[in-house]
Amino acid sequence: MAGSPRFLTLADVAEVLSTSSAQVYALVRRGELPAIKIGGRGQWRVESTQLEDYIQRMYAETRTFVDEHPYVEAAERPED
């Protein structure tokens, strides 16, 4: 993320991931996306490198899921 700020707001992260701020907040609160809480009002910030690491982890998890759950065309699926 050359030229981008070091820290991102949850809204910024939501925009990058094309999701809601609430979903990003949930990722942070569950510990899936590391973040820091700053200021008296406790505003969350995600370091851009942590966001990139998270994205790479999600790619790796998706590859594993796809490998373990191959896509089968409807015509190839056994009848129930």
Secondary structure, DSSP 8 states (H G I E B T S, - for coil): -TTS-SEE-HHHHHHHHTS-HHHHHHHHHTTSS--EEETTTTEEEEEHHHHHHHHHHHHHHHHHHHHHS----GGGS---
